[in-house]
Amino acid sequence: MRFTFVLVFALMFASGARSADPIETRSNWPQGSGPEGSFEVADGTAPTQWSVVRGDSIRWRKPLPETGQSTVVVWGKRLFFTTMEPVTKDSELGQNIVAWCCDTETGDTVWKREVAGHFPLRLSGCFSDSSSPPPVTDGQRICFFNASGRIACFDFDGDLIWQNTMMPVGRSQPFLVDGNVVFIKQSYMPDEHGHFTHEHKDAPLSKWTQLQALDLETGKPRWATTCGVNMGSVSLPMEFSDGRKVIVVGRGGGHSPPEKPEGISLVSADDGSTLWTLPLKGFMSTQSFHTIGRDVVLFHADEHLWVEGKTGKIKLRASIVADVPIRKHNDDDSWSDEIVSVDLGKKTRGLIQQSNVLAGRYHYFRAYTQPWLGRVDLMMGNVSYLQFPVQLRRLPGTQNDDLLWDWHGMSDETIAAQKTSQRKPPQTLPVQLWAFAPNSCQNAMGHVVMGDDRSRGNGWGHHASQVPTVVGKHLYVPTMSGTVYVIDTTAQAFDEGAIVAINDLGSVGDSFTRASLSFAGGRLYAHTINEIICIE
């Protein structure tokens, strides 16, 4: 078996896959998934240690008037992002967003524009909100997406070029390919409470969610898929070694989506046509899809799959739950090794939604039921786990790093408050409620801007994670509560020595974030509920 995996891996990298539209990689981050469309800059060098609380390695911080979730996009001396329209009282729903253009050197505002929506969504949602989809730029035009129903394209001076009332999915990661901007388009709408209900499970093909391509210059439709795409799937632009530009799409997930069959399809990035379909019963498509060489790699239930890119046939599979090694932290701060079988719980989900990313020979993901980072060795075919603390707490004026490993480190008052905050108070706290303090989800005026109590969680367990970012040999894994883990992806042993640093994006409870980190010009950019942060 090991020889088979090694041989397959060697063949994969001998014919390595590339982004469909490679862009100069060090100075720009033109879309949420980065210049290569893979959340990776292989030859970059970024800061690995910082603290917003202490002001360490922070170039500037830009206070924001309202909550927002989009990853920061960078081109040259300009950066772009979106926030919600400011509110003047506690609010649960919102539909209008603000598009921002700022200076990369100072964070100063260059211009901002309102992009109005039509269908209210829950503010600061732990899966998405109206401001979640990242902008996309080609260096001349900048396209903003309001998941409440509007897309608007401006030039770099802020003049409107075109707009429409299409409904981009909140979890969509729009990208550029051949002059087209591609995103996931929603065809059935939320109810008045911002919920996507189960009533659409038998919707006809005309109401299915699809990938949509628009000409970035004119806004005119170029193509759309017909195979169906789940609203939580993260499709990325890739190019096989034979020159084919392709996109992997997924179907299947919660809330009874209508798209069938459950599984994945490979579609052409030239015209959206379906090249093949692989049915996977019970498939959770809420993950990012990657290719290696001519193969697709993905997670399905309790397995990691290698799928032939030419035929759509499964060629290799490995369990991510049976007799897997875990490097665990002990109460006395020592570490130990165990072999365990992972309990996936009632939902039988192996990973937190959207938490996976490819880095070199490894496919990383965060476990759904435990505070563990998983690593699939694509060369050897084995899986291993490393335990993380769920949260870092730092206080101004001190050098103490308080790490919370489980609920035993919480105060009695916080435990009681976390239990009573749930509709059905649990006997024991699930992993997502382990916290020094829950997210307050307050904007700059102190108003609570949140329509889903699950947004108070720590960024583990049931929610839609940010996709991690890879810069050079380092993996950056942010959580919803503002803790960021930095991992050495070249470490042979997957143990505590692979943890380069654990950093903060602000004070515990006040640093809610759902944006991936972006990288350009040697700097990292982060977007929290209250500010944009430039890390240098």
N, C-alpha and C positions, 0 to 999 in steps of 0.2 A: 504493500500500500504506500509506504513512504517513497519508494522509487517512483511510483506512478505520479504522486503529487509533485515531486521534484522535477520530473521530466515535463509534466504539464506546465508547471510554473516557468521553466526555462523557455519553453516554446511560446508561452504567453508574452514574456518580456522581450523575446527576440523579435516579436511583431507587435510591440506595445501600442496600445490605443492612445489617441490624442484627443484634445478638445476639437470640436467641429470648426471653431473659429479662433485660433490662437491669437492673443493680443499681447503686446509688450508687457512683460509680467511684473516688473519691479516698481514702476511708477504709477500704475493705474489699477484700480479695482472697479471695473466698469459695470458689474452686475453683482447680485447677491452671492452668486457662486464663484466669484473671482474671475480673473482673466482667462483661465483655461476652462471655466465652467465646471470645475471639479472641487471647489473649495480649497485648492492647493496652489501654492507657489513653490515649486520644488527647489529653486535656487536662491530663495530669499533668506534674509536674516532679520529677525524681529526681536524686540525686547522679550525677555522671559520672566523678569521679576519686576513688580511694581506694586504700588498701593495708592488707591485714590484717597483712602482715609488719612494716610500720612503724607500724601503729596509726593511720594517717591516715583521718579521716572514719569511724571505727568507733565506734558508740555502745556496743555491748556484744558480747561473745562468750560463748556458752553451751557449755561442754565437754559432749560426749556420751559415754556408755559404750560405744556400739556403732555399727557402720556402719548407714547408712540412706540412702534415695534420694528420698523424697517431697519435692515442692515445698512450701514453707511456705504455709499458708492463714491468712488474717488476718480477724478480725471485731472491730471496736472495740478493746478492750484485751486481746484474747486472740489467741494464735496457736497453730496446730495442725500437727502433723507426725507421722511415724512413723519408728521405727528398728527394727532387728532386736533380738531378745532377746539379752542379753549372753552371750558364750561365755568359757570359761576356758582355751582352748588354740587353737592354729591350727585353723581350720575351713574347710571348703569348702561345706557345705550348711547351710541353716536353714529353719525353717517358722513360727516364732512371732514376732510383732512386738509392739512396745510403742507405744501411742497416747499422745501427749503433748499437754497443754494448758499453755501458758506465758504469762507476762505480757509484753506488747509493750514496756513501758517499761524493764524490767530483764532479761528473759529468765528470770526465776525460774520454777521449776516450780509450777504451780497444782495439777495432778493428772496421773497417768498410769495407764494400764490395759493389761493384756495382752490381745491379740487372737490367740488360738491358731489355727494352721493345720493342714493335714492332709498336704500334699504338699510335701516338701522341694524347694527351689530353690537354685541356686548363689548364694552370697553375693557381694555387690558386683559383680554381673554387669554387663558393658558394654552389655547390652541391657535388663536389668531384674533385680530380685530381688523377694522377697516384700513388701518395704516400698515399692516404687516408686509405686503409684497414689496420687495426692494425695487428701487428705480433701476433703469437700464440706460446706458449712454454709449454712443459711438464716438464721442469727442466733439461732436457738433450739436447733437440733439440730446435731450434728456427726457425720458418717458417715465411718468409717474402713474401708479396704479392705486385706485381706491376700491377696496374689496366690497364697498357698498354700492358700486355700480358706476364707475367712470374711469376712463383712461385719458390722460392729457399729456401731450408732447410739446415741449418748449425748446427754444434755442438757448444758448448759454447766457443770453442777456435777459432771459425770462419772458420773451415774447411767445405767445401761443402759436404753434404751428398747426396742430389739429387736436381734436378730442372726439370721444364717442361715449356712449352709455353702456358699453359692454360690462359684464360682471366678472372681474378676475377673482379667482378663488383666494381666500385669505392666506392659505399656506403655499400658494404658488411661488416658485422661484423663477421669475421671467429671465430669459436669456436671449442673446443675439446669435443668429446664424444666417450667413449670406444676406445681410442687410435686412433681415426680418427679425422682429421681436416676437418671441414665442412664449405663451403663458397658458395656464389652465383656465378655461372659460366655464363659468357656472351657467347652467340653463334652467335650473329650478331654484326658487328664491327662498330666503328664510321667512319665518313667520314674524308677527309684529314684535315678538320678544327677542328677535335675533337668533332663534334656534333653527337648525336644519332638522326637521322632523323625519319620522320613519314612513310617512305617507307616500313617499316617492319611490318605494322599492320596486314597483311594477311599472314605472314610467317608461314610455316608448323611447326608441332610439333618438328621436328628435329632441328629447329632454335630457339626454345623457350629458354628463360633463366631458369636455373634449379639450385636447390641445388646440390652440388657435394661433396662427401666424399672421402678423400684420406687417406691411411695409413700414419700416420705421420712418422713412422720409415722408410718406403721404398718409399713413394710417389705413390704407386700403387693405382688405383681407387678401391674403395670398393662398392659404390653405388651412384646412382643419382635419383632424383625425376623424375616423368613423368607428374606431374600435372601442372607444370609451376609456375614460381616465378617472380614477378616484381623486376626490378633492384633497386628500392628504398625501398623495404620492408626490415624491420629489424627483421629477424627470430632469436629466442633465444632457447637454449637447456633447456627443462623442463622435469620433471618427475612427473606424476600424483601419487596420494597417493596409487593407486593400483599397482604401480611399472612400469607402462608403460613409457618408455622414448619417448618423442614426441617433435615435432617442428611445430609451426604454420607458414604457409607461406601465403603471400597475392599476389593478382593479381589485376591490374588496376591502372591507373595513367596517367600522361601526356605523350606526344610524341607518342601516338597511339601504345602502346605495344601490341604484338600479343597474349600473353597468355590469355586463356579464360577457364571458364567464370570469369568475374570480381567477386571478393569475396575472401574467405579464404579457405584453406584446412588444415587439420591436417594430418601430415605425421609421420611415425614411424622413430625414430632415429636409429633403428636397421638396417633397410634396405632401407629407403626412400619411402616405399610404402604408398599410399594414404589411410587414414583411413576413412575420409569423406570430403565432399566439401559443403560449404555454398555459393551459388550464392548471390551477392549483387550488384544490378545494379548501375553503376556509382561509384563504390567503389574506393577510394583513398587509396592504400595500403602502402603509404609512411609513415609508423609509426612503432614503435616497438610493438611486440606482446607479451602479458603476459598471464599467467594462474594463477588462484587462486583455490586451491583445485582441483576440477575436471572440472573447467570452464575456458573458454577463455574470456578475456575482451578486447574490442577494440572500436574504434570510426568509425562511418559511417555517412558522411554528417553532419546532425544536431543532431545526437544522439550518446549516449554511449550504447553499447550492452553488455549483458552477454549471452554467448553461452555455451550450455551444451557440455562438452568435450567428452562425450560418443556418442552423437547422431549428434552433429552439428546443433541442433535446437536452435533458439533464445528463451531464457526463460524470460529475462527482458530487458527493454529498458528505457532510460531516455533522455529527450531533454537537449541539452547543449546550447540552444539559446532562448527558450521561457520563458519569465518571470523569468529571473535568477538574483540573487543578485550580485551586484558589489560594492566593497569597493573602492571608487575613491579618488584620491588626488585633492585638490582644489588649486587655484592660490595663496591663502594666507597661504599655507602649512598646512591647516586643512584637515580633512578627512570626507567623508560623505558616506552614504549608499543609493543606488538606486536599483530599480528593472527595468531591461531593457530587451528588445528583441534584440538579437545580429544580425546584418546584416552581412551575410557571403559574400556579394559581388557577382560579376558575376561568380566566380569560385566555389561558394558554398562549400568552404573548412572551416572546423571548427578549424583546428589546423595547426601550422607550422610543416612542414615535419620533422618527427623523434624526435619531441620535447617532447614526452610523456614517462613517466616512472611510475612504481608502487612503492609506499612507504607505507607499513603498510596497513591501511584501505582506503587509498586514491590513486586515479589515477590522476596524475598531467599532465598538458599539457599547451602549450603556444598558445594563440589565434592567428588566422591568420591575422585578420584585425585590431586588437587593441593591445597595449602593456600591455596585461593582462595575468596573470598566472591563469589557470583554475584548479579547484580541484573537482573531482567526489568522493563523499563519498560513498564508495561501501557498507557500512552498511545501510545507510538511503536512498540511491538512488538519493540524490540531488546534484546539481552542483552550485558552487559559483566561483566568480572571484575576483582577487586582482590586482589593477593597479600597474605597476612598472615604474620607470624612465627608459627611453630607453638607457641611457648611463651615466656613471660616469667619470668625469674628475678630475684628480689630477695633480698637478704641483710640481716638485722637490723644496724642501726648504719651502713649505707651508703646512699647516694642513687643508686647505680648501677642502671640498668635493662639487664639483659642480655637481648637478643632472639635467639632461635634461628630462623634463616630456613630452614636445611636441615641435612642430616647433617654437612656440613663443619664446623659449629660444635661438634660433639660431641667428647668426649675419645676416644682410642683404646680406653681401657678400657670406656667406656660402649657404644661401637659393638660391641665384641667380646661384651659381656654381652648386648646386645639380640639379636644374631644367635644366640647359643647358647641363648637363652630360647625359641626357636621349635622346633616339632617338626621342621620341615625348614629348617635355617638358610639364609637367603637369601644370594645373592651381594652384592646391594645392599639397603640397608634401605628398606622401604616407608614411606610418609609417616607412618603411625601410630606408627612406632617412632623417629621423630626426637625426641629429648628430651635435656635436660640430665641428667635422672634419671627412671627409670620410676616409676610409682605404686607405693608400697610396699604399699598396701592393708592397712595395720596399724590396728587399733583402739586405743583409749586405753591398753590394757594391753600393747600391743606385739605382740599376736597377729595373724598374717596371716589375714584373713577374706575369702577370695576363692576362687571355684570355677572361674574362667575366666581364664587367663593374658592374654587379650586386654585385660583391665581394666587392665593395666600401661601401655597405650598413652596417647598424648598427647591423644586426643580429636579426631583427624582420621582419615580413612580408614574402615575397616569397623567400625562399631559403631552403636548407636542414640543419637543426640545428644539433648541437651535441646532443647526448642523455644525459640527466642530470645524475648525479651520486648521490647515496644515501649512506651515511656513518653514522651508528648509527641512531640518530633521525634527522639528517640534510640532506637536499636536496641541491645539488650544481648545479646551473643553469648558465652555461656560454653562452655568446653570441659571435657572429662572430667578434665583435670589441673589445673584451677583458674585458668586464664587467662581473662579476660573482656575482650572487645573492645567498645568503645562507638562507634557509627557515627552520623553525622548523616544522617538519612534525607531531609533537604531539600537536600542537596548536589547541585548540578546535574552537576558533574564527579565521576565515580566514580574518584577517585584518592586519594593519601595524605592530601589535605586533608579527606577525609570521615571519617578516623579521628580521633575526638575524644580518645580515651584508650585505653590498654591497662592493665588492672588485675589484681591478684592476689587470690585467696581464701585465701592462705597460702603456705607454703614449697613449692617444687617437690618432688614426690615424696610429699608428705604431705597433699595437698588434693584427693584424688579426689572427684568430684561428678558426679551425673547429674540434679540438680534444676534446673529453670528458676528464674530469679530472680523473686521476687514483689515487689509494690509496694503500699504502703498508707501513708497519712498522711505522705507525703513521704519515706519510708524504703524502702530495698531490703532484702530478706531472702534470705540464701543458706544452703544446707544442704550441708555437706561431710561426709566420712566421720567427722570427729571433732568437729564443732561446728555450731551455728547462729550466723549472723553477722548483726547488724543494722548496716546502712550508712546513715549520715545526713550 
